[in-house]
Amino acid sequence: MKPLRCRCGQVIGLDDLMHIAYHPHTMGANRIQVRFECPKCGRVSERLLPQAVWDEMLLAYLENDERTLNEWMETTQLGPITDEEIRAMRRELRQGDLLRSLRKWEASQGEPQD
């Protein structure tokens, strides 16, 4: 089973998929339309794959990934982390005593402190 590749040769992973559409047919094999963005060159491409090829490809992806299919679906629906979310997380880390308690825990475990 060959992995899905971009024109530049980069292997496309599950996280690079942008859109998946199922095209059922009454006669012949069903088709899966896959839109992806290459992590290397940034090109957005589409492929129309037979159902059997897509099933094999999806199984290969999931065998090499620690996430389950449901976990993958949930993370893709979250979308990218925004700049505001990053700033809010940094504010929470500074305001709370999380870092202080982490340092105490590291000291109790014998970890070297910076």
Backbone torsions as a table, in degrees:
resi	resn	phi	psi	omega
1	MET	NA	119.5	178.9
2	LYS	-83.0	139.3	175.8
3	PRO	-75.1	159.1	176.5
4	LEU	-70.7	130.0	-177.6
5	ARG	-128.3	151.9	173.5
6	CYS	-80.3	170.6	176.6
7	ARG	-63.7	-27.3	179.5
8	CYS	-78.7	-7.0	177.7
9	GLY	101.7	-8.0	-178.7
10	GLN	-69.8	135.3	175.9
11	VAL	-73.4	134.4	-179.2
12	ILE	-94.5	127.6	179.1
13	GLY	-100.1	175.5	179.7
14	LEU	-59.8	-37.5	-177.7
15	ASP	-71.2	-13.3	179.6
16	ASP	-88.9	-9.5	-179.1
17	LEU	-75.3	132.5	-179.1
18	MET	-103.8	-33.2	-174.6
19	HIS	-153.3	136.4	176.8
20	ILE	-129.3	124.3	180.0
21	ALA	-125.2	138.5	-179.4
22	TYR	-101.0	125.1	179.8
23	HIS	-116.4	96.9	179.9
24	PRO	-76.1	146.6	177.2
25	HIS	-127.1	140.7	178.0
26	THR	-76.5	-29.2	177.3
27	MET	-126.0	126.5	180.0
28	GLY	95.9	-176.7	-175.9
29	ALA	-77.9	143.4	173.3
30	ASN	-69.2	154.4	-178.4
31	ARG	-121.0	149.7	176.4
32	ILE	-120.0	122.4	177.0
33	GLN	-94.0	125.1	-177.1
34	VAL	-121.0	124.6	174.2
35	ARG	-110.4	133.5	-177.4
36	PHE	-143.1	159.2	174.2
37	GLU	-116.2	126.8	-178.0
38	CYS	-70.6	129.5	179.3
39	PRO	-71.6	-18.1	-177.7
40	LYS	-90.0	-55.2	-175.0
41	CYS	-101.1	-13.9	178.0
42	GLY	82.0	3.1	-179.2
43	ARG	-70.0	137.3	174.7
44	VAL	-97.9	124.2	-177.2
45	SER	-133.2	165.0	176.9
46	GLU	-130.3	147.2	174.1
47	ARG	-136.1	145.4	174.9
48	LEU	-110.3	112.5	-173.7
49	LEU	-112.5	145.3	171.6
50	PRO	-65.7	152.4	-178.0
51	GLN	-54.7	-43.7	-177.5
52	ALA	-63.9	-40.8	179.0
53	VAL	-65.6	-43.3	179.2
54	TRP	-62.2	-42.8	179.9
55	ASP	-61.0	-45.0	178.5
56	GLU	-63.8	-41.1	-179.9
57	MET	-65.2	-43.0	-179.9
58	LEU	-64.4	-41.2	176.7
59	LEU	-62.7	-40.9	178.5
60	ALA	-64.6	-40.8	177.6
61	TYR	-60.9	-46.9	-174.8
62	LEU	-71.4	-28.8	176.8
63	GLU	-67.5	-30.8	-177.7
64	ASN	-95.2	2.9	-177.9
65	ASP	-116.0	143.9	179.9
66	GLU	-79.7	-14.9	-178.6
67	ARG	-85.8	153.7	172.3
68	THR	-83.9	170.2	179.6
69	LEU	-61.5	-40.8	179.0
70	ASN	-64.4	-40.5	178.0
71	GLU	-64.6	-40.1	177.8
72	TRP	-63.0	-43.4	179.5
73	MET	-62.2	-41.8	179.9
74	GLU	-64.8	-41.7	-178.6
75	THR	-70.9	-31.4	178.5
76	THR	-72.3	-27.6	179.8
77	GLN	-78.6	-16.8	179.6
78	LEU	-69.6	-32.6	-177.4
79	GLY	82.0	178.5	-178.0
80	PRO	-71.8	155.9	175.9
81	ILE	-75.8	127.6	-177.8
82	THR	-84.9	163.8	177.5
83	ASP	-61.8	-37.8	179.9
84	GLU	-64.8	-39.0	177.4
85	GLU	-63.9	-38.3	177.6
86	ILE	-65.0	-45.0	179.2
87	ARG	-63.4	-40.0	179.1
88	ALA	-64.5	-40.1	178.8
89	MET	-65.2	-41.0	178.1
90	ARG	-63.8	-39.4	177.6
91	ARG	-62.8	-43.8	179.2
92	GLU	-61.6	-40.8	179.5
93	LEU	-65.8	-37.7	179.8
94	ARG	-72.8	-40.2	-175.3
95	GLN	-75.5	-40.4	-177.8
96	GLY	-79.0	172.8	178.9
97	ASP	-100.9	28.6	-179.7
98	LEU	-61.0	-45.5	-178.3
99	LEU	-65.9	-38.5	179.1
100	ARG	-64.7	-43.7	179.9
101	SER	-68.7	-31.9	176.5
102	LEU	-66.1	-41.0	177.4
103	ARG	-63.5	-40.1	177.8
104	LYS	-63.7	-42.4	179.1
105	TRP	-63.0	-43.9	178.8
106	GLU	-60.9	-41.0	179.4
107	ALA	-64.0	-38.0	-179.8
108	SER	-70.8	-23.7	179.6
109	GLN	-90.1	-4.2	-179.7
110	GLY	83.0	16.2	178.3
111	GLU	-76.6	142.4	176.8
112	PRO	-69.5	139.9	179.9
113	GLN	-96.1	147.9	178.8
114	ASP	-86.8	NA	NA
